[in-house]
Amino acid sequence: MHQPPSAPVLLSFPSSAKLSEALASFIIKAQKESVEKKGRFTVALSGGSLPKQLKELVSDPAVKWDKWQVFYADERVVPLDHPDSNHNLCKTELFQHVPIPPGNIHSLDPSLLDDLEELADAYEKELIREFAQKDSARFPVFDLILLGVGPDGHTCSLFPGHELLLESDRWVAHLDDSPKPPPQRITFTLPVLNHASRVVFVATGEGKIDMLPLILDKPEYKLPASLIKPAHPGQVYWFVDDAASAKVQFPKTAFKL
């Protein structure tokens, strides 16, 4: 008997700094559980303001960077050193400050930037190499996926009303019509996001004040971020600050590990 997905857990903090501290302790606990269970910690990241929120990890000796396998939940189809690259952003904000082995960071293949189909296929094969032999699931089961949310409710490169929201087979899809530049991107699909053990959205600031109620209080609007409901026993968490959550009716939970 399949259990329905659990309701989101909404955690609201008085400041972005407090959020970052709590997020770091949450990530370290997830890492500990994953490494104890299977010797590695599989993580997917997005770009935007998210990498800055991970700064508390840099100086924490409890982070076992050699156990992390890092993927990008979406990526802009640009060179790896381009200002629009999520990899470049995560490297600048996080990875160049910590001892993570370069081979543990899975970026897109820059030799395939001219062929979106081939690029998405190659990244999917990278996921298959990490997951298929080890977990042999229909979809990869990430230990942790960390996401942001846009002012239109998009997450990864899954945009409201876009046909990719209906993709049910691919692990990695491509698009050339992103409403937000740059237009060409690759992205995890909803089934990958919805098979994760933990999905964490991070949203801060007054710029998110009108969007969060539409996602959390009005799931019937089916905005992309509200479609992320990991299969049992997976769980979606929202780490937000009080400025972003001021208008949300959805019940908040006190943070505890």
Secondary structure, DSSP 8 states (H G I E B T S, - for coil): --------EEEEESSHHHHHHHHHHHHHHHHHHHHHHHS-EEEEE--TTTGGGGGGGTT-TT--GGGEEEEESEEESS-TTSTT-HHHHHHHHTGGGS---GGGB----GGGTT-HHHHHHHHHHHHHHHHHHHH--SS---SEEEE---TTS-BTTB-TT-GGGG--S-SEEEES--SSSS--EEEE-HHHHTT-SEEEEEE-SGGGTTHHHHHHT-GGG--GGGG----TT-EEEEEEETTTTTT--S-B-----
